[in-house]
Amino acid sequence: MTDRAGQDPPDEHGGLRALVEDLLESNLLRYPERATLIRRREAAALIATDAGVAVTIEMLPGAAHAPGSVLVYDGEDPTAEIAVHAEGMVLLELAATPLRLGLPDVLTRTGRGVLLQIARRRIHVRGLVRHLGTVRRLSMLLSAR
């Protein structure tokens, strides 16, 4: 996966993108059925507030009855349906959060911790309510579980 222009970015800004790309790629290889979650064009931005870097994940549907694909590029797409603002380490920890129906599992300590961080605004998710389906699909694509 490369950025939207098809070029590799400078190393200091490509770290988050590389991590997200690797996570998505390994998850889709391990769980190919997750590609069926990509049914429409949707985008989500992940912003590491402590590092001042952002990546956008663009979900692109496939042809009829074909799995979709994912494009990851540097920067925050202002038209993305959702944007997750958090410290870089917190963004990575979200991938390890147990999910129930695509959202943090409130029956686990980790899931409750994520919801508490959202309530305390340590994690801010723009579009959480309005685009809950996108949040769920993105969570399932990124989940390492």
N, CA, C and O atoms as a GROMACS GRO file, in nm:
protein
  580
    1MET      N    1   0.083  -0.117   0.000
    1MET     CA    2   0.000   0.000   0.000
    1MET      C    3   0.088   0.124   0.000
    1MET      O    4   0.188   0.130   0.071
    2THR      N    5   0.050   0.220  -0.078
    2THR     CA    6   0.124   0.345  -0.084
    2THR      C    7   0.028   0.459  -0.063
    2THR      O    8  -0.093   0.439  -0.049
    3ASP      N    9   0.082   0.579  -0.061
    3ASP     CA   10  -0.006   0.694  -0.041
    3ASP      C   11  -0.087   0.721  -0.167
    3ASP      O   12  -0.067   0.655  -0.269
    4ARG      N   13  -0.175   0.815  -0.160
    4ARG     CA   14  -0.268   0.844  -0.268
    4ARG      C   15  -0.195   0.878  -0.398
    4ARG      O   16  -0.245   0.847  -0.506
    5ALA      N   17  -0.079   0.940  -0.390
    5ALA     CA   18  -0.002   0.976  -0.508
    5ALA      C   19   0.085   0.860  -0.557
    5ALA      O   20   0.152   0.872  -0.659
    6GLY      N   21   0.084   0.747  -0.483
    6GLY     CA   22   0.162   0.632  -0.524
    6GLY      C   23   0.309   0.644  -0.487
    6GLY      O   24   0.392   0.571  -0.540
    7GLN      N   25   0.342   0.736  -0.396
    7GLN     CA   26   0.480   0.757  -0.358
    7GLN      C   27   0.497   0.726  -0.210
    7GLN      O   28   0.404   0.738  -0.132
    8ASP      N   29   0.618   0.686  -0.174
    8ASP     CA   30   0.648   0.664  -0.034
    8ASP      C   31   0.674   0.799   0.031
    8ASP      O   32   0.741   0.884  -0.027
    9PRO      N   33   0.621   0.820   0.152
    9PRO     CA   34   0.640   0.947   0.221
    9PRO      C   35   0.776   0.952   0.289
    9PRO      O   36   0.847   0.851   0.294
   10PRO      N   37   0.812   1.067   0.341
   10PRO     CA   38   0.935   1.075   0.420
   10PRO      C   39   0.924   0.981   0.541
   10PRO      O   40   0.815   0.960   0.594
   11ASP      N   41   1.038   0.926   0.584
   11ASP     CA   42   1.038   0.827   0.691
   11ASP      C   43   0.976   0.877   0.821
   11ASP      O   44   0.909   0.800   0.889
   12GLU      N   45   0.996   1.002   0.857
   12GLU     CA   46   0.946   1.050   0.985
   12GLU      C   47   0.795   1.052   0.992
   12GLU      O   48   0.740   1.055   1.102
   13HIS      N   49   0.726   1.052   0.879
   13HIS     CA   50   0.581   1.055   0.880
   13HIS      C   51   0.520   0.923   0.836
   13HIS      O   52   0.399   0.905   0.848
   14GLY      N   53   0.599   0.831   0.787
   14GLY     CA   54   0.546   0.706   0.734
   14GLY      C   55   0.530   0.596   0.837
   14GLY      O   56   0.476   0.490   0.805
   15GLY      N   57   0.576   0.617   0.960
   15GLY     CA   58   0.569   0.512   1.062
   15GLY      C   59   0.429   0.470   1.097
   15GLY      O   60   0.400   0.351   1.101
   16LEU      N   61   0.340   0.564   1.122
   16LEU     CA   62   0.203   0.532   1.157
   16LEU      C   63   0.135   0.464   1.038
   16LEU      O   64   0.062   0.366   1.055
   17ARG      N   65   0.158   0.517   0.920
   17ARG     CA   66   0.098   0.457   0.801
   17ARG      C   67   0.143   0.312   0.785
   17ARG      O   68   0.061   0.224   0.757
   18ALA      N   69   0.272   0.288   0.801
   18ALA     CA   70   0.326   0.153   0.786
   18ALA      C   71   0.263   0.057   0.890
   18ALA      O   72   0.230  -0.056   0.856
   19LEU      N   73   0.248   0.103   1.013
   19LEU     CA   74   0.187   0.019   1.116
   19LEU      C   75   0.042  -0.015   1.082
   19LEU      O   76   0.001  -0.130   1.095
   20VAL      N   77  -0.034   0.084   1.038
   20VAL     CA   78  -0.174   0.062   1.003
   20VAL      C   79  -0.184  -0.030   0.882
   20VAL      O   80  -0.267  -0.121   0.880
   21GLU      N   81  -0.101  -0.005   0.782
   21GLU     CA   82  -0.101  -0.091   0.662
   21GLU      C   83  -0.070  -0.236   0.699
   21GLU      O   84  -0.140  -0.328   0.655
   22ASP      N   85   0.033  -0.257   0.780
   22ASP     CA   86   0.072  -0.392   0.819
   22ASP      C   87  -0.041  -0.461   0.898
   22ASP      O   88  -0.069  -0.579   0.877
   23LEU      N   89  -0.104  -0.387   0.987
   23LEU     CA   90  -0.213  -0.442   1.066
   23LEU      C   91  -0.330  -0.483   0.977
   23LEU      O   92  -0.383  -0.593   0.989
   24LEU      N   93  -0.370  -0.394   0.887
   24LEU     CA   94  -0.480  -0.424   0.796
   24LEU      C   95  -0.447  -0.542   0.706
   24LEU      O   96  -0.529  -0.632   0.686
   25GLU      N   97  -0.327  -0.542   0.650
   25GLU     CA   98  -0.286  -0.649   0.560
   25GLU      C   99  -0.286  -0.783   0.630
   25GLU      O  100  -0.338  -0.881   0.577
   26SER      N  101  -0.227  -0.789   0.748
   26SER     CA  102  -0.221  -0.917   0.820
   26SER      C  103  -0.360  -0.962   0.863
   26SER      O  104  -0.390  -1.082   0.858
   27ASN      N  105  -0.446  -0.869   0.905
   27ASN     CA  106  -0.582  -0.906   0.944
   27ASN      C  107  -0.661  -0.960   0.826
   27ASN      O  108  -0.734  -1.057   0.840
   28LEU      N  109  -0.648  -0.896   0.710
   28LEU     CA  110  -0.722  -0.942   0.592
   28LEU      C  111  -0.668  -1.075   0.539
   28LEU      O  112  -0.743  -1.154   0.482
   29LEU      N  113  -0.540  -1.101   0.558
   29LEU     CA  114  -0.484  -1.232   0.520
   29LEU      C  115  -0.532  -1.340   0.616
   29LEU      O  116  -0.567  -1.450   0.574
   30ARG      N  117  -0.532  -1.309   0.745
   30ARG     CA  118  -0.572  -1.405   0.846
   30ARG      C  119  -0.723  -1.429   0.847
   30ARG      O  120  -0.770  -1.541   0.870
   31TYR      N  121  -0.800  -1.322   0.822
   31TYR     CA  122  -0.946  -1.329   0.823
   31TYR      C  123  -1.001  -1.271   0.692
   31TYR      O  124  -1.054  -1.160   0.692
   32PRO      N  125  -0.988  -1.342   0.581
   32PRO     CA  126  -1.030  -1.287   0.451
   32PRO      C  127  -1.177  -1.250   0.445
   32PRO      O  128  -1.216  -1.166   0.364
   33GLU      N  129  -1.259  -1.310   0.529
   33GLU     CA  130  -1.402  -1.276   0.530
   33GLU      C  131  -1.428  -1.132   0.574
   33GLU      O  132  -1.534  -1.077   0.548
   34ARG      N  133  -1.331  -1.070   0.640
   34ARG     CA  134  -1.347  -0.931   0.682
   34ARG      C  135  -1.352  -0.836   0.562
   34ARG      O  136  -1.405  -0.725   0.574
   35ALA      N  137  -1.299  -0.876   0.449
   35ALA     CA  138  -1.305  -0.791   0.329
   35ALA      C  139  -1.448  -0.769   0.285
   35ALA      O  140  -1.477  -0.671   0.215
   36THR      N  141  -1.539  -0.857   0.324
   36THR     CA  142  -1.680  -0.839   0.288
   36THR      C  143  -1.745  -0.725   0.368
   36THR      O  144  -1.855  -0.682   0.335
   37LEU      N  145  -1.677  -0.678   0.471
   37LEU     CA  146  -1.727  -0.562   0.547
   37LEU      C  147  -1.722  -0.434   0.464
   37LEU      O  148  -1.792  -0.337   0.494
   38ILE      N  149  -1.640  -0.434   0.361
   38ILE     CA  150  -1.620  -0.314   0.279
   38ILE      C  151  -1.724  -0.315   0.168
   38ILE      O  152  -1.702  -0.373   0.061
   39ARG      N  153  -1.837  -0.252   0.195
   39ARG     CA  154  -1.948  -0.252   0.100
   39ARG      C  155  -1.970  -0.119   0.031
   39ARG      O  156  -2.040  -0.112  -0.070
   40ARG      N  157  -1.912  -0.014   0.084
   40ARG     CA  158  -1.927   0.118   0.024
   40ARG      C  159  -1.801   0.199   0.050
   40ARG      O  160  -1.718   0.162   0.134
   41ARG      N  161  -1.786   0.309  -0.023
   41ARG     CA  162  -1.670   0.394  -0.003
   41ARG      C  163  -1.687   0.471   0.127
   41ARG      O  164  -1.781   0.549   0.144
   42GLU      N  165  -1.594   0.447   0.217
   42GLU     CA  166  -1.594   0.516   0.347
   42GLU      C  167  -1.450   0.549   0.380
   42GLU      O  168  -1.357   0.482   0.334
   43ALA      N  169  -1.432   0.651   0.460
   43ALA     CA  170  -1.296   0.688   0.501
   43ALA      C  171  -1.295   0.721   0.649
   43ALA      O  172  -1.393   0.769   0.706
   44ALA      N  173  -1.181   0.693   0.709
   44ALA     CA  174  -1.160   0.723   0.850
   44ALA      C  175  -1.018   0.776   0.867
   44ALA      O  176  -0.924   0.724   0.807
   45ALA      N  177  -1.004   0.878   0.948
   45ALA     CA  178  -0.873   0.934   0.977
   45ALA      C  179  -0.832   0.895   1.119
   45ALA      O  180  -0.913   0.900   1.211
   46LEU      N  181  -0.707   0.857   1.134
   46LEU     CA  182  -0.649   0.829   1.265
   46LEU      C  183  -0.544   0.935   1.290
   46LEU      O  184  -0.448   0.947   1.214
   47ILE      N  185  -0.561   1.012   1.397
   47ILE     CA  186  -0.471   1.123   1.426
   47ILE      C  187  -0.401   1.097   1.559
   47ILE      O  188  -0.465   1.088   1.663
   48ALA      N  189  -0.268   1.084   1.553
   48ALA     CA  190  -0.187   1.067   1.674
   48ALA      C  191  -0.157   1.206   1.727
   48ALA      O  192  -0.069   1.274   1.675
   49THR      N  193  -0.228   1.247   1.829
   49THR     CA  194  -0.219   1.384   1.880
   49THR      C  195  -0.083   1.416   1.938
   49THR      O  196  -0.038   1.531   1.931
   50ASP      N  197  -0.016   1.318   1.997
   50ASP     CA  198   0.114   1.344   2.059
   50ASP      C  199   0.226   1.354   1.957
   50ASP      O  200   0.327   1.419   1.982
   51ALA      N  201   0.210   1.290   1.842
   51ALA     CA  202   0.315   1.290   1.740
   51ALA      C  203   0.285   1.389   1.627
   51ALA      O  204   0.373   1.418   1.545
   52GLY      N  205   0.164   1.440   1.622
   52GLY     CA  206   0.129   1.534   1.517
   52GLY      C  207   0.124   1.472   1.379
   52GLY      O  208   0.149   1.539   1.279
   53VAL      N  209   0.090   1.341   1.372
   53VAL     CA  210   0.079   1.274   1.243
   53VAL      C  211  -0.061   1.214   1.229
   53VAL      O  212  -0.129   1.187   1.328
   54ALA      N  213  -0.101   1.193   1.105
   54ALA     CA  214  -0.232   1.137   1.078
   54ALA      C  215  -0.224   1.048   0.955
   54ALA      O  216  -0.140   1.068   0.867
   55VAL      N  217  -0.312   0.950   0.952
   55VAL     CA  218  -0.329   0.867   0.833
   55VAL      C  219  -0.479   0.858   0.805
   55VAL      O  220  -0.561   0.871   0.895
   56THR      N  221  -0.510   0.836   0.679
   56THR     CA  222  -0.648   0.813   0.641
   56THR      C  223  -0.659   0.673   0.584
   56THR      O  224  -0.576   0.629   0.505
   57ILE      N  225  -0.763   0.605   0.626
   57ILE     CA  226  -0.793   0.471   0.576
   57ILE      C  227  -0.916   0.486   0.488
   57ILE      O  228  -1.022   0.529   0.534
   58GLU      N  229  -0.901   0.451   0.362
   58GLU     CA  230  -1.012   0.460   0.269
   58GLU      C  231  -1.055   0.319   0.232
   58GLU      O  232  -0.976   0.240   0.181
   59MET      N  233  -1.182   0.289   0.259
   59MET     CA  234  -1.236   0.158   0.228
   59MET      C  235  -1.304   0.168   0.091
   59MET      O  236  -1.393   0.251   0.070
   60LEU      N  237  -1.262   0.082   0.000
   60LEU     CA  238  -1.311   0.086  -0.137
   60LEU      C  239  -1.381  -0.045  -0.170
   60LEU      O  240  -1.319  -0.151  -0.165
   61PRO      N  241  -1.511  -0.039  -0.204
   61PRO     CA  242  -1.584  -0.163  -0.232
   61PRO      C  243  -1.534  -0.228  -0.360
   61PRO      O  244  -1.484  -0.161  -0.451
   62GLY      N  245  -1.549  -0.360  -0.367
   62GLY     CA  246  -1.514  -0.434  -0.487
   62GLY      C  247  -1.632  -0.438  -0.582
   62GLY      O  248  -1.734  -0.373  -0.559
   63ALA      N  249  -1.618  -0.514  -0.687
   63ALA     CA  250  -1.727  -0.533  -0.781
   63ALA      C  251  -1.835  -0.618  -0.712
   63ALA      O  252  -1.817  -0.662  -0.598
   64ALA      N  253  -1.945  -0.642  -0.781
   64ALA     CA  254  -2.053  -0.721  -0.724
   64ALA      C  255  -2.000  -0.854  -0.671
   64ALA      O  256  -1.932  -0.927  -0.744
   65HIS      N  257  -2.030  -0.884  -0.546
   65HIS     CA  258  -1.991  -1.009  -0.480
   65HIS      C  259  -1.840  -1.028  -0.472
   65HIS      O  260  -1.792  -1.141  -0.458
   66ALA      N  261  -1.764  -0.920  -0.482
   66ALA     CA  262  -1.618  -0.928  -0.469
   66ALA      C  263  -1.576  -0.853  -0.343
   66ALA      O  264  -1.639  -0.754  -0.304
   67PRO      N  265  -1.471  -0.900  -0.279
   67PRO     CA  266  -1.426  -0.829  -0.157
   67PRO      C  267  -1.372  -0.690  -0.192
   67PRO      O  268  -1.322  -0.666  -0.302
   68GLY      N  269  -1.384  -0.603  -0.097
   68GLY     CA  270  -1.333  -0.468  -0.115
   68GLY      C  271  -1.185  -0.461  -0.083
   68GLY      O  272  -1.123  -0.562  -0.050
   69SER      N  273  -1.130  -0.342  -0.093
   69SER     CA  274  -0.989  -0.320  -0.062
   69SER      C  275  -0.976  -0.196   0.025
   69SER      O  276  -1.071  -0.120   0.044
   70VAL      N  277  -0.856  -0.178   0.076
   70VAL     CA  278  -0.829  -0.068   0.167
   70VAL      C  279  -0.706   0.007   0.118
   70VAL      O  280  -0.606  -0.053   0.080
   71LEU      N  281  -0.716   0.140   0.119
   71LEU     CA  282  -0.605   0.226   0.082
   71LEU      C  283  -0.569   0.310   0.205
   71LEU      O  284  -0.657   0.370   0.267
   72VAL      N  285  -0.442   0.313   0.240
   72VAL     CA  286  -0.396   0.391   0.354
   72VAL      C  287  -0.299   0.496   0.303
   72VAL      O  288  -0.205   0.464   0.230
   73TYR      N  289  -0.322   0.621   0.342
   73TYR     CA  290  -0.230   0.726   0.301
   73TYR      C  291  -0.211   0.827   0.414
   73TYR      O  292  -0.294   0.838   0.504
   74ASP      N  293  -0.100   0.898   0.406
   74ASP     CA  294  -0.066   0.995   0.510
   74ASP      C  295  -0.158   1.116   0.504
   74ASP      O  296  -0.207   1.154   0.397
   75GLY      N  297  -0.182   1.174   0.620
   75GLY     CA  298  -0.262   1.295   0.629
   75GLY      C  299  -0.406   1.265   0.665
   75GLY      O  300  -0.454   1.153   0.651
   76GLU      N  301  -0.472   1.369   0.712
   76GLU     CA  302  -0.612   1.359   0.752
   76GLU      C  303  -0.701   1.407   0.638
   76GLU      O  304  -0.689   1.521   0.594
   77ASP      N  305  -0.789   1.321   0.591
   77ASP     CA  306  -0.885   1.358   0.488
   77ASP      C  307  -1.000   1.431   0.558
   77ASP      O  308  -1.071   1.371   0.638
   78PRO      N  309  -1.019   1.560   0.528
   78PRO     CA  310  -1.125   1.636   0.596
   78PRO      C  311  -1.265   1.587   0.562
   78PRO      O  312  -1.361   1.621   0.631
   79THR      N  313  -1.279   1.507   0.456
   79THR     CA  314  -1.412   1.455   0.420
   79THR      C  315  -1.438   1.316   0.478
   79THR      O  316  -1.544   1.258   0.453
   80ALA      N  317  -1.344   1.263   0.556
   80ALA     CA  318  -1.362   1.131   0.617
   80ALA      C  319  -1.484   1.131   0.708
   80ALA      O  320  -1.510   1.228   0.780
   81GLU      N  321  -1.558   1.021   0.704
   81GLU     CA  322  -1.678   1.011   0.788
   81GLU      C  323  -1.645   1.015   0.936
   81GLU      O  324  -1.719   1.073   1.015
   82ILE      N  325  -1.534   0.952   0.974
   82ILE     CA  326  -1.494   0.955   1.115
   82ILE      C  327  -1.348   0.994   1.127
   82ILE      O  328  -1.268   0.974   1.035
   83ALA      N  329  -1.315   1.051   1.241
   83ALA     CA  330  -1.177   1.085   1.273
   83ALA      C  331  -1.153   1.050   1.420
   83ALA      O  332  -1.227   1.092   1.508
   84VAL      N  333  -1.049   0.971   1.443
   84VAL     CA  334  -1.016   0.928   1.579
   84VAL      C  335  -0.891   1.004   1.621
   84VAL      O  336  -0.785   0.988   1.561
   85HIS      N  337  -0.905   1.085   1.725
   85HIS     CA  338  -0.794   1.164   1.780
   85HIS      C  339  -0.754   1.100   1.914
   85HIS      O  340  -0.836   1.090   2.006
   86ALA      N  341  -0.628   1.057   1.923
   86ALA     CA  342  -0.577   1.001   2.048
   86ALA      C  343  -0.426   0.997   2.040
   86ALA      O  344  -0.368   1.018   1.934
   87GLU      N  345  -0.361   0.971   2.154
   87GLU     CA  346  -0.217   0.954   2.154
   87GLU      C  347  -0.184   0.831   2.071
   87GLU      O  348  -0.264   0.738   2.062
   88GLY      N  349  -0.067   0.830   2.010
   88GLY     CA  350  -0.027   0.723   1.920
   88GLY      C  351  -0.037   0.585   1.981
   88GLY      O  352  -0.087   0.492   1.917
   89MET      N  353   0.010   0.570   2.103
   89MET     CA  354   0.007   0.439   2.168
   89MET      C  355  -0.137   0.394   2.193
   89MET      O  356  -0.168   0.276   2.182
   90VAL      N  357  -0.223   0.487   2.226
   90VAL     CA  358  -0.365   0.454   2.248
   90VAL      C  359  -0.428   0.407   2.118
   90VAL      O  360  -0.508   0.313   2.119
   91LEU      N  361  -0.394   0.470   2.006
   91LEU     CA  362  -0.447   0.426   1.877
   91LEU      C  363  -0.408   0.282   1.849
   91LEU      O  364  -0.489   0.204   1.800
   92LEU      N  365  -0.283   0.246   1.879
   92LEU     CA  366  -0.237   0.109   1.857
   92LEU      C  367  -0.306   0.011   1.951
   92LEU      O  368  -0.337  -0.101   1.912
   93GLU      N  369  -0.329   0.053   2.074
   93GLU     CA  370  -0.394  -0.034   2.172
   93GLU      C  371  -0.539  -0.064   2.134
   93GLU      O  372  -0.594  -0.166   2.173
   94LEU      N  373  -0.600   0.026   2.057
   94LEU     CA  374  -0.739   0.003   2.015
   94LEU      C  375  -0.752  -0.125   1.934
   94LEU      O  376  -0.855  -0.192   1.939
   95ALA      N  377  -0.648  -0.160   1.859
   95ALA     CA  378  -0.651  -0.282   1.777
   95ALA      C  379  -0.659  -0.408   1.862
   95ALA      O  380  -0.705  -0.512   1.815
   96ALA      N  381  -0.614  -0.401   1.987
   96ALA     CA  382  -0.615  -0.517   2.076
   96ALA      C  383  -0.739  -0.522   2.164
   96ALA      O  384  -0.755  -0.615   2.242
   97THR      N  385  -0.826  -0.424   2.152
   97THR     CA  386  -0.946  -0.419   2.234
   97THR      C  387  -1.046  -0.526   2.190
   97THR      O  388  -1.078  -0.534   2.071
   98PRO      N  389  -1.095  -0.607   2.282
   98PRO     CA  390  -1.197  -0.705   2.245
   98PRO      C  391  -1.324  -0.634   2.199
   98PRO      O  392  -1.365  -0.533   2.257
   99LEU      N  393  -1.385  -0.688   2.094
   99LEU     CA  394  -1.505  -0.627   2.038
   99LEU      C  395  -1.627  -0.716   2.059
   99LEU      O  396  -1.616  -0.838   2.067
  100ARG      N  397  -1.740  -0.652   2.068
  100ARG     CA  398  -1.870  -0.719   2.068
  100ARG      C  399  -1.956  -0.639   1.972
  100ARG      O  400  -1.986  -0.522   1.996
  101LEU      N  401  -1.996  -0.702   1.863
  101LEU     CA  402  -2.074  -0.637   1.758
  101LEU      C  403  -2.000  -0.517   1.698
  101LEU      O  404  -2.061  -0.419   1.656
  102GLY      N  405  -1.867  -0.526   1.694
  102GLY     CA  406  -1.786  -0.423   1.630
  102GLY      C  407  -1.754  -0.304   1.718
  102GLY      O  408  -1.692  -0.208   1.671
  103LEU      N  409  -1.793  -0.308   1.844
  103LEU     CA  410  -1.765  -0.199   1.938
  103LEU      C  411  -1.692  -0.257   2.059
  103LEU      O  412  -1.700  -0.378   2.083
  104PRO      N  413  -1.621  -0.173   2.136
  104PRO     CA  414  -1.551  -0.226   2.254
  104PRO      C  415  -1.646  -0.304   2.344
  104PRO      O  416  -1.755  -0.258   2.376
  105ASP      N  417  -1.602  -0.423   2.384
  105ASP     CA  418  -1.682  -0.513   2.465
  105ASP      C  419  -1.687  -0.464   2.609
  105ASP      O  420  -1.586  -0.466   2.680
  106VAL      N  421  -1.805  -0.420   2.654
  106VAL     CA  422  -1.819  -0.367   2.789
  106VAL      C  423  -1.808  -0.474   2.896
  106VAL      O  424  -1.800  -0.443   3.014
  107LEU      N  425  -1.809  -0.600   2.855
  107LEU     CA  426  -1.796  -0.709   2.951
  107LEU      C  427  -1.650  -0.739   2.985
  107LEU      O  428  -1.621  -0.824   3.069
  108THR      N  429  -1.558  -0.670   2.919
  108THR     CA  430  -1.415  -0.688   2.948
  108THR      C  431  -1.359  -0.560   3.008
  108THR      O  432  -1.409  -0.451   2.983
  109ARG      N  433  -1.255  -0.576   3.087
  109ARG     CA  434  -1.190  -0.460   3.149
  109ARG      C  435  -1.134  -0.366   3.042
  109ARG      O  436  -1.147  -0.244   3.053
  110THR      N  437  -1.071  -0.423   2.938
  110THR     CA  438  -1.013  -0.341   2.832
  110THR      C  439  -1.120  -0.263   2.758
  110THR      O  440  -1.102  -0.144   2.731
  111GLY      N  441  -1.231  -0.329   2.725
  111GLY     CA  442  -1.340  -0.261   2.655
  111GLY      C  443  -1.398  -0.147   2.738
  111GLY      O  444  -1.424  -0.039   2.685
  112ARG      N  445  -1.417  -0.170   2.866
  112ARG     CA  446  -1.467  -0.063   2.954
  112ARG      C  447  -1.366   0.051   2.963
  112ARG      O  448  -1.404   0.168   2.970
  113GLY      N  449  -1.237   0.016   2.963
  113GLY     CA  450  -1.133   0.119   2.968
  113GLY      C  451  -1.136   0.209   2.845
  113GLY      O  452  -1.119   0.331   2.857
  114VAL      N  453  -1.158   0.150   2.728
  114VAL     CA  454  -1.168   0.230   2.606
  114VAL      C  455  -1.288   0.324   2.614
  114VAL      O  456  -1.278   0.442   2.581
  115LEU      N  457  -1.402   0.271   2.657
  115LEU     CA  458  -1.522   0.355   2.668
  115LEU      C  459  -1.502   0.468   2.769
  115LEU      O  460  -1.551   0.579   2.750
  116LEU      N  461  -1.431   0.439   2.877
  116LEU     CA  462  -1.400   0.542   2.976
  116LEU      C  463  -1.310   0.651   2.915
  116LEU      O  464  -1.330   0.769   2.941
  117GLN      N  465  -1.213   0.610   2.835
  117GLN     CA  466  -1.126   0.708   2.769
  117GLN      C  467  -1.204   0.794   2.670
  117GLN      O  468  -1.175   0.912   2.654
  118ILE      N  469  -1.303   0.736   2.604
  118ILE     CA  470  -1.389   0.814   2.514
  118ILE      C  471  -1.472   0.913   2.596
  118ILE      O  472  -1.485   1.029   2.558
  119ALA      N  473  -1.527   0.866   2.706
  119ALA     CA  474  -1.607   0.954   2.792
  119ALA      C  475  -1.524   1.068   2.849
  119ALA      O  476  -1.573   1.180   2.864
  120ARG      N  477  -1.398   1.041   2.881
  120ARG     CA  478  -1.309   1.144   2.937
  120ARG      C  479  -1.239   1.225   2.828
  120ARG      O  480  -1.159   1.313   2.859
  121ARG      N  481  -1.270   1.195   2.702
  121ARG     CA  482  -1.216   1.267   2.585
  121ARG      C  483  -1.067   1.247   2.566
  121ARG      O  484  -1.003   1.328   2.499
  122ARG      N  485  -1.009   1.141   2.622
  122ARG     CA  486  -0.870   1.105   2.589
  122ARG      C  487  -0.866   1.044   2.450
  122ARG      O  488  -0.765   1.052   2.380
  123ILE      N  489  -0.979   0.984   2.412
  123ILE     CA  490  -1.001   0.939   2.275
  123ILE      C  491  -1.122   1.016   2.226
  123ILE      O  492  -1.230   1.009   2.285
  124HIS      N  493  -1.104   1.090   2.118
  124HIS     CA  494  -1.217   1.166   2.061
  124HIS      C  495  -1.247   1.107   1.924
  124HIS      O  496  -1.159   1.100   1.838
  125VAL      N  497  -1.371   1.066   1.904
  125VAL     CA  498  -1.413   1.008   1.777
  125VAL      C  499  -1.518   1.098   1.714
  125VAL      O  500  -1.635   1.096   1.752
  126ARG      N  501  -1.473   1.179   1.616
  126ARG     CA  502  -1.567   1.264   1.543
  126ARG      C  503  -1.647   1.175   1.450
  126ARG      O  504  -1.590   1.096   1.375
  127GLY      N  505  -1.778   1.187   1.453
  127GLY     CA  506  -1.865   1.107   1.369
  127GLY      C  507  -1.910   0.978   1.434
  127GLY      O  508  -1.972   0.894   1.368
  128LEU      N  509  -1.880   0.959   1.562
  128LEU     CA  510  -1.912   0.834   1.631
  128LEU      C  511  -2.060   0.800   1.623
  128LEU      O  512  -2.096   0.687   1.589
  129VAL      N  513  -2.145   0.894   1.653
  129VAL     CA  514  -2.288   0.866   1.654
  129VAL      C  515  -2.346   0.865   1.513
  129VAL      O  516  -2.421   0.775   1.477
  130ARG      N  517  -2.311   0.963   1.436
  130ARG     CA  518  -2.368   0.976   1.301
  130ARG      C  519  -2.323   0.863   1.207
  130ARG      O  520  -2.400   0.822   1.120
  131HIS      N  521  -2.201   0.814   1.224
  131HIS     CA  522  -2.147   0.710   1.136
  131HIS      C  523  -2.107   0.587   1.217
  131HIS      O  524  -1.997   0.534   1.201
  132LEU      N  525  -2.196   0.542   1.302
  132LEU     CA  526  -2.167   0.428   1.388
  132LEU      C  527  -2.135   0.302   1.307
  132LEU      O  528  -2.051   0.223   1.348
  133GLY      N  529  -2.200   0.283   1.195
  133GLY     CA  530  -2.172   0.168   1.109
  133GLY      C  531  -2.029   0.171   1.057
  133GLY      O  532  -1.962   0.068   1.052
  134THR      N  533  -1.982   0.288   1.019
  134THR     CA  534  -1.844   0.302   0.973
  134THR      C  535  -1.747   0.271   1.087
  134THR      O  536  -1.646   0.203   1.066
  135VAL      N  537  -1.778   0.320   1.206
  135VAL     CA  538  -1.693   0.292   1.324
  135VAL      C  539  -1.686   0.142   1.347
  135VAL      O  540  -1.578   0.088   1.371
  136ARG      N  541  -1.798   0.074   1.341
  136ARG     CA  542  -1.802  -0.071   1.362
  136ARG      C  543  -1.720  -0.144   1.256
  136ARG      O  544  -1.640  -0.232   1.290
  137ARG      N  545  -1.740  -0.110   1.129
  137ARG     CA  546  -1.666  -0.179   1.022
  137ARG      C  547  -1.516  -0.155   1.035
  137ARG      O  548  -1.436  -0.248   1.020
  138LEU      N  549  -1.477  -0.031   1.062
  138LEU     CA  550  -1.335   0.000   1.077
  138LEU      C  551  -1.277  -0.076   1.197
  138LEU      O  552  -1.167  -0.132   1.188
  139SER      N  553  -1.350  -0.080   1.306
  139SER     CA  554  -1.302  -0.152   1.426
  139SER      C  555  -1.278  -0.298   1.396
  139SER      O  556  -1.178  -0.355   1.439
  140MET      N  557  -1.370  -0.359   1.321
  140MET     CA  558  -1.355  -0.501   1.288
  140MET      C  559  -1.239  -0.524   1.192
  140MET      O  560  -1.170  -0.626   1.200
  141LEU      N  561  -1.216  -0.430   1.099
  141LEU     CA  562  -1.103  -0.444   1.006
  141LEU      C  563  -0.969  -0.431   1.079
  141LEU      O  564  -0.874  -0.502   1.047
  142LEU      N  565  -0.963  -0.340   1.176
  142LEU     CA  566  -0.839  -0.315   1.248
  142LEU      C  567  -0.814  -0.410   1.364
  142LEU      O  568  -0.701  -0.419   1.413
  143SER      N  569  -0.918  -0.480   1.409
  143SER     CA  570  -0.905  -0.564   1.527
  143SER      C  571  -0.807  -0.679   1.505
  143SER      O  572  -0.818  -0.755   1.409
  144ALA      N  573  -0.713  -0.690   1.595
  144ALA     CA  574  -0.616  -0.800   1.589
  144ALA      C  575  -0.672  -0.925   1.653
  144ALA      O  576  -0.604  -1.027   1.660
  145ARG      N  577  -0.794  -0.920   1.699
  145ARG     CA  578  -0.859  -1.036   1.763
  145ARG      C  579  -0.958  -1.101   1.672
  145ARG      O  580  -1.021  -1.200   1.710
   0.00000   0.00000   0.00000
